[in-house]
């Protein structure tokens, strides 16, 4: 664990310390890909095995985790309800366009949101008509100073004298591009979804290993992002309520 995290735990009150440890244990299991044992969680969090066991079993009791016969803890079904609760109206509106883009361009399409100094993938659609495509998990974070998704999101902010060239270019032409900045050999294209405050910046993002798929995708991504923005703007008229968690888009 990072020293900053250790210091934070030491300073925390007993109740918040337990909560922080529990959340770190849950995150460690969900991000592991294959699950973790009690000992592995204890080592990652630098805590005693008995503490790790109690934390993990609490999550099992509430169905956020499951425990296999060989003692490996894995994500539980109740995590799905937490995921679905995050900006549900936004994803409901965006997913049809994302599916069409994924099939049309034969590439993975993601929905990114700006959170602090990071770009966070909150939804992902993979193409069904290709046998080889790039994939990653929702929840992936990248800094706002590299990669096409980050450039597109940062282009919604006021211009900065030291901003990356990719941000300036995205602001000028309406979409961002990058190659190999997040993953070697990967090409990205992202278009900002038009929104109004208090909505955080949002963007549609294409990622592919095929340079020809990315080459002409910019205008298509801009059009799809604009469609989503218009649907968000009419979200209160379409569903009877404003899109949960967002301001109106413009």
Phi and psi in degrees as GROMACS dihedral restraints (atoms count N, CA, C in turn):
[ dihedral_restraints ]
;  ai    aj    ak    al  type     phi  dphi    fc
    3     4     5     6     1   -65.7    20    10
    4     5     6     7     1   150.9    20    10
    6     7     8     9     1   -59.9    20    10
    7     8     9    10     1   -38.0    20    10
    9    10    11    12     1   -60.3    20    10
   10    11    12    13     1   -38.9    20    10
   12    13    14    15     1   -66.9    20    10
   13    14    15    16     1   -41.0    20    10
   15    16    17    18     1   -60.3    20    10
   16    17    18    19     1   -45.4    20    10
   18    19    20    21     1   -62.6    20    10
   19    20    21    22     1   -40.0    20    10
   21    22    23    24     1   -61.4    20    10
   22    23    24    25     1   -41.5    20    10
   24    25    26    27     1   -67.9    20    10
   25    26    27    28     1   -41.4    20    10
   27    28    29    30     1   -60.5    20    10
   28    29    30    31     1   -39.4    20    10
   30    31    32    33     1   -78.3    20    10
   31    32    33    34     1   -19.5    20    10
   33    34    35    36     1   -71.2    20    10
   34    35    36    37     1   152.5    20    10
   36    37    38    39     1   -68.9    20    10
   37    38    39    40     1   157.9    20    10
   39    40    41    42     1   -51.7    20    10
   40    41    42    43     1   -44.6    20    10
   42    43    44    45     1   -64.7    20    10
   43    44    45    46     1   -46.0    20    10
   45    46    47    48     1   -70.5    20    10
   46    47    48    49     1   -29.3    20    10
   48    49    50    51     1   -64.7    20    10
   49    50    51    52     1   -43.0    20    10
   51    52    53    54     1   -64.5    20    10
   52    53    54    55     1   -42.5    20    10
   54    55    56    57     1   -63.0    20    10
   55    56    57    58     1   -44.2    20    10
   57    58    59    60     1   -61.5    20    10
   58    59    60    61     1   -43.0    20    10
   60    61    62    63     1   -63.9    20    10
   61    62    63    64     1   -42.5    20    10
   63    64    65    66     1   -62.2    20    10
   64    65    66    67     1   -43.5    20    10
   66    67    68    69     1   -65.2    20    10
   67    68    69    70     1   -38.4    20    10
   69    70    71    72     1   -66.2    20    10
   70    71    72    73     1   -35.8    20    10
   72    73    74    75     1   -65.5    20    10
   73    74    75    76     1   -43.5    20    10
   75    76    77    78     1   -63.3    20    10
   76    77    78    79     1   -44.1    20    10
   78    79    80    81     1   -63.4    20    10
   79    80    81    82     1   -41.4    20    10
   81    82    83    84     1   -60.2    20    10
   82    83    84    85     1   -42.6    20    10
   84    85    86    87     1   -68.2    20    10
   85    86    87    88     1   -46.4    20    10
   87    88    89    90     1   -68.4    20    10
   88    89    90    91     1   -29.3    20    10
   90    91    92    93     1   -90.5    20    10
   91    92    93    94     1    -4.2    20    10
   93    94    95    96     1   -73.0    20    10
   94    95    96    97     1   -28.2    20    10
   96    97    98    99     1    90.7    20    10
   97    98    99   100     1   -41.7    20    10
   99   100   101   102     1  -119.0    20    10
  100   101   102   103     1    -2.9    20    10
  102   103   104   105     1    95.7    20    10
  103   104   105   106     1   165.7    20    10
  105   106   107   108     1  -137.5    20    10
  106   107   108   109     1   151.1    20    10
  108   109   110   111     1   -85.9    20    10
  109   110   111   112     1   169.9    20    10
  111   112   113   114     1   -58.1    20    10
  112   113   114   115     1   -44.2    20    10
  114   115   116   117     1   -63.1    20    10
  115   116   117   118     1   -40.1    20    10
  117   118   119   120     1   -65.3    20    10
  118   119   120   121     1   -40.0    20    10
  120   121   122   123     1   -66.1    20    10
  121   122   123   124     1   -42.4    20    10
  123   124   125   126     1   -59.0    20    10
  124   125   126   127     1   -41.7    20    10
  126   127   128   129     1   -68.5    20    10
  127   128   129   130     1   -40.4    20    10
  129   130   131   132     1   -67.6    20    10
  130   131   132   133     1   -33.7    20    10
  132   133   134   135     1   -96.2    20    10
  133   134   135   136     1    -3.8    20    10
  135   136   137   138     1    56.4    20    10
  136   137   138   139     1    48.6    20    10
  138   139   140   141     1  -128.9    20    10
  139   140   141   142     1   166.4    20    10
  141   142   143   144     1   -68.2    20    10
  142   143   144   145     1   149.9    20    10
  144   145   146   147     1   -59.5    20    10
  145   146   147   148     1   -37.2    20    10
  147   148   149   150     1   -66.0    20    10
  148   149   150   151     1   -35.1    20    10
  150   151   152   153     1   -68.2    20    10
  151   152   153   154     1   -44.0    20    10
  153   154   155   156     1   -59.7    20    10
  154   155   156   157     1   -41.6    20    10
  156   157   158   159     1   -61.8    20    10
  157   158   159   160     1   -45.6    20    10
  159   160   161   162     1   -63.5    20    10
  160   161   162   163     1   -41.2    20    10
  162   163   164   165     1   -61.8    20    10
  163   164   165   166     1   -48.2    20    10
  165   166   167   168     1   -64.5    20    10
  166   167   168   169     1   -41.6    20    10
  168   169   170   171     1   -66.5    20    10
  169   170   171   172     1   -31.3    20    10
  171   172   173   174     1   -63.1    20    10
  172   173   174   175     1   -41.9    20    10
  174   175   176   177     1   -67.4    20    10
  175   176   177   178     1   -33.3    20    10
  177   178   179   180     1   -64.8    20    10
  178   179   180   181     1   -43.5    20    10
  180   181   182   183     1   -58.6    20    10
  181   182   183   184     1   -34.3    20    10
  183   184   185   186     1   -96.2    20    10
  184   185   186   187     1     8.1    20    10
  186   187   188   189     1    67.5    20    10
  187   188   189   190     1    19.6    20    10
  189   190   191   192     1   -80.9    20    10
  190   191   192   193     1   -22.2    20    10
  192   193   194   195     1  -133.9    20    10
  193   194   195   196     1   158.7    20    10
  195   196   197   198     1  -123.5    20    10
  196   197   198   199     1   157.7    20    10
  198   199   200   201     1  -121.7    20    10
  199   200   201   202     1   124.0    20    10
  201   202   203   204     1   -78.1    20    10
  202   203   204   205     1   169.9    20    10
  204   205   206   207     1   -62.6    20    10
  205   206   207   208     1   -26.3    20    10
  207   208   209   210     1   -96.4    20    10
  208   209   210   211     1    17.2    20    10
  210   211   212   213     1    83.0    20    10
  211   212   213   214     1    17.5    20    10
  213   214   215   216     1   -96.3    20    10
  214   215   216   217     1   129.1    20    10
  216   217   218   219     1   -91.3    20    10
  217   218   219   220     1   132.6    20    10
  219   220   221   222     1  -132.2    20    10
  220   221   222   223     1   160.5    20    10
  222   223   224   225     1   -57.2    20    10
  223   224   225   226     1   139.9    20    10
  225   226   227   228     1  -100.3    20    10
  226   227   228   229     1   168.1    20    10
  228   229   230   231     1   -64.7    20    10
  229   230   231   232     1   -26.2    20    10
  231   232   233   234     1   -69.1    20    10
  232   233   234   235     1   -18.4    20    10
  234   235   236   237     1   -63.6    20    10
  235   236   237   238     1   -26.3    20    10
  237   238   239   240     1   -61.7    20    10
  238   239   240   241     1   -40.8    20    10
  240   241   242   243     1   -66.3    20    10
  241   242   243   244     1   -33.9    20    10
  243   244   245   246     1   -66.1    20    10
  244   245   246   247     1   -44.0    20    10
  246   247   248   249     1   -62.7    20    10
  247   248   249   250     1   -43.4    20    10
  249   250   251   252     1   -68.4    20    10
  250   251   252   253     1   -21.1    20    10
  252   253   254   255     1   -79.7    20    10
  253   254   255   256     1   -12.0    20    10
  255   256   257   258     1   -85.1    20    10
  256   257   258   259     1   111.6    20    10
  258   259   260   261     1    44.7    20    10
  259   260   261   262     1    55.9    20    10
  261   262   263   264     1   -61.5    20    10
  262   263   264   265     1   -38.2    20    10
  264   265   266   267     1   -64.3    20    10
  265   266   267   268     1   -38.3    20    10
  267   268   269   270     1   -61.0    20    10
  268   269   270   271     1   -50.1    20    10
  270   271   272   273     1   -67.8    20    10
  271   272   273   274     1   -35.9    20    10
  273   274   275   276     1   -60.7    20    10
  274   275   276   277     1   -39.5    20    10
  276   277   278   279     1   -73.6    20    10
  277   278   279   280     1   -40.1    20    10
  279   280   281   282     1   -78.2    20    10
  280   281   282   283     1   -31.1    20    10
  282   283   284   285     1   -59.3    20    10
  283   284   285   286     1   -42.1    20    10
  285   286   287   288     1   -58.3    20    10
  286   287   288   289     1   -44.1    20    10
  288   289   290   291     1   -65.0    20    10
  289   290   291   292     1   -38.4    20    10
  291   292   293   294     1   -64.2    20    10
  292   293   294   295     1   -40.6    20    10
  294   295   296   297     1   -65.0    20    10
  295   296   297   298     1   -42.6    20    10
  297   298   299   300     1   -63.0    20    10
  298   299   300   301     1   -41.6    20    10
  300   301   302   303     1   -64.1    20    10
  301   302   303   304     1   -44.1    20    10
  303   304   305   306     1   -59.2    20    10
  304   305   306   307     1   -41.8    20    10
  306   307   308   309     1   -73.6    20    10
  307   308   309   310     1   -42.1    20    10
  309   310   311   312     1   -65.8    20    10
  310   311   312   313     1   -41.7    20    10
  312   313   314   315     1   -98.5    20    10
  313   314   315   316     1    -5.3    20    10
  315   316   317   318     1    59.3    20    10
  316   317   318   319     1    36.1    20    10
  318   319   320   321     1  -138.9    20    10
  319   320   321   322     1   159.8    20    10
  321   322   323   324     1   -74.8    20    10
  322   323   324   325     1   133.4    20    10
  324   325   326   327     1  -118.2    20    10
  325   326   327   328     1   132.1    20    10
  327   328   329   330     1  -127.7    20    10
  328   329   330   331     1   155.7    20    10
  330   331   332   333     1  -108.5    20    10
  331   332   333   334     1   121.0    20    10
  333   334   335   336     1  -113.1    20    10
  334   335   336   337     1   149.2    20    10
  336   337   338   339     1  -130.5    20    10
  337   338   339   340     1   145.4    20    10
  339   340   341   342     1   -83.0    20    10
  340   341   342   343     1   129.2    20    10
  342   343   344   345     1  -135.4    20    10
  343   344   345   346     1   103.4    20    10
  345   346   347   348     1    64.7    20    10
  346   347   348   349     1  -124.8    20    10
  348   349   350   351     1   -99.5    20    10
  349   350   351   352     1    20.5    20    10
  351   352   353   354     1  -130.2    20    10
  352   353   354   355     1   156.4    20    10
  354   355   356   357     1  -101.9    20    10
  355   356   357   358     1   128.7    20    10
  357   358   359   360     1  -121.0    20    10
  358   359   360   361     1   127.7    20    10
  360   361   362   363     1   -78.4    20    10
  361   362   363   364     1   121.1    20    10
  363   364   365   366     1  -109.4    20    10
  364   365   366   367     1   -10.8    20    10
  366   367   368   369     1  -158.1    20    10
  367   368   369   370     1   151.9    20    10
  369   370   371   372     1  -146.5    20    10
  370   371   372   373     1   136.8    20    10
  372   373   374   375     1  -129.9    20    10
  373   374   375   376     1   127.5    20    10
  375   376   377   378     1  -104.2    20    10
  376   377   378   379     1   147.7    20    10
  378   379   380   381     1   -70.2    20    10
  379   380   381   382     1   148.1    20    10
  381   382   383   384     1  -102.8    20    10
  382   383   384   385     1    -4.5    20    10
  384   385   386   387     1  -104.7    20    10
  385   386   387   388     1    14.4    20    10
  387   388   389   390     1  -131.5    20    10
  388   389   390   391     1   149.0    20    10
  390   391   392   393     1   -92.2    20    10
  391   392   393   394     1   -14.9    20    10
  393   394   395   396     1  -136.1    20    10
  394   395   396   397     1   114.0    20    10
  396   397   398   399     1  -150.4    20    10
  397   398   399   400     1   160.6    20    10
  399   400   401   402     1   -81.6    20    10
  400   401   402   403     1   140.2    20    10
  402   403   404   405     1  -136.5    20    10
  403   404   405   406     1   149.6    20    10
  405   406   407   408     1  -152.8    20    10
  406   407   408   409     1   174.5    20    10
  408   409   410   411     1   -99.9    20    10
  409   410   411   412     1   146.8    20    10
  411   412   413   414     1   -58.8    20    10
  412   413   414   415     1   142.2    20    10
  414   415   416   417     1   103.2    20    10
  415   416   417   418     1   -11.2    20    10
  417   418   419   420     1   -61.7    20    10
  418   419   420   421     1   138.6    20    10
  420   421   422   423     1  -120.2    20    10
  421   422   423   424     1   140.8    20    10
  423   424   425   426     1  -134.8    20    10
  424   425   426   427     1   151.5    20    10
  426   427   428   429     1   -64.3    20    10
  427   428   429   430     1   153.9    20    10
  429   430   431   432     1   -77.5    20    10
  430   431   432   433     1     5.8    20    10
  432   433   434   435     1  -109.4    20    10
  433   434   435   436     1    11.3    20    10
  435   436   437   438     1  -155.5    20    10
  436   437   438   439     1   147.7    20    10
  438   439   440   441     1    90.5    20    10
  439   440   441   442     1   150.4    20    10
  441   442   443   444     1   -63.3    20    10
  442   443   444   445     1   -39.0    20    10
  444   445   446   447     1   -61.6    20    10
  445   446   447   448     1   -44.9    20    10
  447   448   449   450     1   -64.0    20    10
  448   449   450   451     1   -41.1    20    10
  450   451   452   453     1   -62.5    20    10
  451   452   453   454     1   -43.0    20    10
  453   454   455   456     1   -63.3    20    10
  454   455   456   457     1   -44.7    20    10
  456   457   458   459     1   -64.3    20    10
  457   458   459   460     1   -43.7    20    10
  459   460   461   462     1   -66.8    20    10
  460   461   462   463     1   -23.7    20    10
  462   463   464   465     1   -68.2    20    10
  463   464   465   466     1   -15.0    20    10
  465   466   467   468     1   -79.3    20    10
  466   467   468   469     1   -13.6    20    10
  468   469   470   471     1   -89.7    20    10
  469   470   471   472     1   161.8    20    10
  471   472   473   474     1   -58.7    20    10
  472   473   474   475     1   143.3    20    10
  474   475   476   477     1   -57.8    20    10
  475   476   477   478     1   141.4    20    10
  477   478   479   480     1  -119.5    20    10
  478   479   480   481     1   145.8    20    10
  480   481   482   483     1   -65.1    20    10
  481   482   483   484     1   -27.3    20    10
  483   484   485   486     1  -108.1    20    10
  484   485   486   487     1    18.1    20    10
  486   487   488   489     1   -70.9    20    10
  487   488   489   490     1   150.8    20    10
  489   490   491   492     1   -58.7    20    10
  490   491   492   493     1   149.9    20    10
  492   493   494   495     1   -58.9    20    10
  493   494   495   496     1   -31.9    20    10
  495   496   497   498     1   -62.8    20    10
  496   497   498   499     1   -30.8    20    10
  498   499   500   501     1   -71.3    20    10
  499   500   501   502     1   -46.2    20    10
  501   502   503   504     1   -60.2    20    10
  502   503   504   505     1   -43.1    20    10
  504   505   506   507     1   -65.5    20    10
  505   506   507   508     1   -39.1    20    10
  507   508   509   510     1   -63.3    20    10
  508   509   510   511     1   -38.2    20    10
  510   511   512   513     1   -66.9    20    10
  511   512   513   514     1   -33.6    20    10
  513   514   515   516     1   -76.6    20    10
  514   515   516   517     1   -41.2    20    10
  516   517   518   519     1  -107.0    20    10
  517   518   519   520     1    -6.6    20    10
  519   520   521   522     1    94.1    20    10
  520   521   522   523     1    -5.0    20    10
  522   523   524   525     1  -151.2    20    10
  523   524   525   526     1   159.2    20    10
  525   526   527   528     1  -114.3    20    10
  526   527   528   529     1   150.8    20    10
  528   529   530   531     1  -134.7    20    10
  529   530   531   532     1   156.5    20    10
  531   532   533   534     1  -160.1    20    10
  532   533   534   535     1   158.6    20    10
  534   535   536   537     1  -140.8    20    10
  535   536   537   538     1   121.8    20    10
  537   538   539   540     1    68.6    20    10
  538   539   540   541     1    14.0    20    10
  540   541   542   543     1   -83.5    20    10
  541   542   543   544     1   -29.5    20    10
  543   544   545   546     1  -104.3    20    10
  544   545   546   547     1   -41.5    20    10
  546   547   548   549     1  -139.9    20    10
  547   548   549   550     1   134.6    20    10
  549   550   551   552     1   -57.5    20    10
  550   551   552   553     1   131.8    20    10
  552   553   554   555     1    83.0    20    10
  553   554   555   556     1    -3.9    20    10
  555   556   557   558     1   -94.4    20    10
  556   557   558   559     1   141.6    20    10
  558   559   560   561     1  -116.1    20    10
  559   560   561   562     1   135.5    20    10
  561   562   563   564     1  -124.8    20    10
  562   563   564   565     1   146.2    20    10
  564   565   566   567     1  -136.8    20    10
  565   566   567   568     1   131.1    20    10
  567   568   569   570     1  -139.3    20    10
  568   569   570   571     1   143.9    20    10
  570   571   572   573     1  -127.9    20    10
  571   572   573   574     1   132.8    20    10
  573   574   575   576     1   -68.0    20    10
  574   575   576   577     1   134.5    20    10
  576   577   578   579     1   -87.0    20    10
  577   578   579   580     1   122.1    20    10
  579   580   581   582     1   -65.0    20    10
  580   581   582   583     1   124.7    20    10
  582   583   584   585     1  -139.7    20    10
  583   584   585   586     1   169.4    20    10
  585   586   587   588     1  -119.6    20    10
  586   587   588   589     1   154.5    20    10
  588   589   590   591     1   -56.6    20    10
  589   590   591   592     1   146.3    20    10
  591   592   593   594     1   -91.4    20    10
  592   593   594   595     1    16.0    20    10
  594   595   596   597     1   -63.6    20    10
  595   596   597   598     1   136.0    20    10
  597   598   599   600     1   -71.7    20    10
  598   599   600   601     1   160.0    20    10
  600   601   602   603     1   -58.2    20    10
  601   602   603   604     1   139.0    20    10
  603   604   605   606     1  -129.2    20    10
  604   605   606   607     1   150.9    20    10
  606   607   608   609     1  -150.5    20    10
  607   608   609   610     1   155.2    20    10
  609   610   611   612     1   -92.9    20    10
  610   611   612   613     1   140.1    20    10
  612   613   614   615     1  -135.2    20    10
  613   614   615   616     1   130.2    20    10
  615   616   617   618     1  -107.2    20    10
  616   617   618   619     1   137.4    20    10
  618   619   620   621     1  -136.2    20    10
  619   620   621   622     1   135.8    20    10
  621   622   623   624     1  -156.3    20    10
  622   623   624   625     1   156.9    20    10
  624   625   626   627     1   -88.9    20    10
  625   626   627   628     1    -8.4    20    10
  627   628   629   630     1   -97.1    20    10
  628   629   630   631     1   112.1    20    10
  630   631   632   633     1   -62.4    20    10
  631   632   633   634     1   -33.0    20    10
  633   634   635   636     1   -68.3    20    10
  634   635   636   637     1   -29.2    20    10
  636   637   638   639     1   -71.0    20    10
  637   638   639   640     1   -34.6    20    10
  639   640   641   642     1   -79.8    20    10
  640   641   642   643     1   -27.8    20    10
  642   643   644   645     1   -56.8    20    10
  643   644   645   646     1   -43.8    20    10
  645   646   647   648     1  -107.8    20    10
  646   647   648   649     1    16.0    20    10
  648   649   650   651     1   -83.5    20    10
  649   650   651   652     1   -16.4    20    10
  651   652   653   654     1   -53.4    20    10
  652   653   654   655     1   -57.5    20    10
  654   655   656   657     1   -60.5    20    10
  655   656   657   658     1   -35.6    20    10
  657   658   659   660     1   -65.3    20    10
  658   659   660   661     1   -42.5    20    10
  660   661   662   663     1   -65.6    20    10
  661   662   663   664     1   -40.0    20    10
  663   664   665   666     1   -62.1    20    10
  664   665   666   667     1   -43.6    20    10
  666   667   668   669     1   -62.6    20    10
  667   668   669   670     1   -45.8    20    10
  669   670   671   672     1   -65.2    20    10
  670   671   672   673     1   -40.8    20    10
  672   673   674   675     1   -62.8    20    10
  673   674   675   676     1   -39.3    20    10
  675   676   677   678     1   -64.3    20    10
  676   677   678   679     1   -39.0    20    10
  678   679   680   681     1   -61.3    20    10
  679   680   681   682     1   -45.2    20    10
  681   682   683   684     1   -62.8    20    10
  682   683   684   685     1   -41.5    20    10
  684   685   686   687     1   -59.8    20    10
  685   686   687   688     1   -41.3    20    10
  687   688   689   690     1   -67.5    20    10
  688   689   690   691     1   -37.4    20    10
  690   691   692   693     1   -67.5    20    10
  691   692   693   694     1   -38.5    20    10
  693   694   695   696     1   -63.9    20    10
  694   695   696   697     1   -38.1    20    10
  696   697   698   699     1   -63.3    20    10
  697   698   699   700     1   -32.0    20    10
  699   700   701   702     1  -101.5    20    10
  700   701   702   703     1    15.8    20    10
  702   703   704   705     1   -58.0    20    10
  703   704   705   706     1   -36.4    20    10
  705   706   707   708     1   -69.4    20    10
  706   707   708   709     1   -29.2    20    10
  708   709   710   711     1   -81.1    20    10
  709   710   711   712     1   -30.5    20    10
  711   712   713   714     1   -77.0    20    10
  712   713   714   715     1   -38.2    20    10
  714   715   716   717     1  -115.7    20    10
  715   716   717   718     1    -3.2    20    10
  717   718   719   720     1    88.2    20    10
  718   719   720   721     1    -3.7    20    10
  720   721   722   723     1  -152.3    20    10
  721   722   723   724     1   148.6    20    10
  723   724   725   726     1   -62.2    20    10
  724   725   726   727     1   147.8    20    10
  726   727   728   729     1   -54.7    20    10
  727   728   729   730     1   125.5    20    10
  729   730   731   732     1   -57.7    20    10
  730   731   732   733     1   127.5    20    10
  732   733   734   735     1    85.3    20    10
  733   734   735   736     1     1.3    20    10
  735   736   737   738     1  -130.5    20    10
  736   737   738   739     1   152.3    20    10
  738   739   740   741     1   -80.7    20    10
  739   740   741   742     1   175.4    20    10
  741   742   743   744     1   -69.8    20    10
  742   743   744   745     1   148.0    20    10
  744   745   746   747     1   -93.7    20    10
  745   746   747   748     1   161.6    20    10
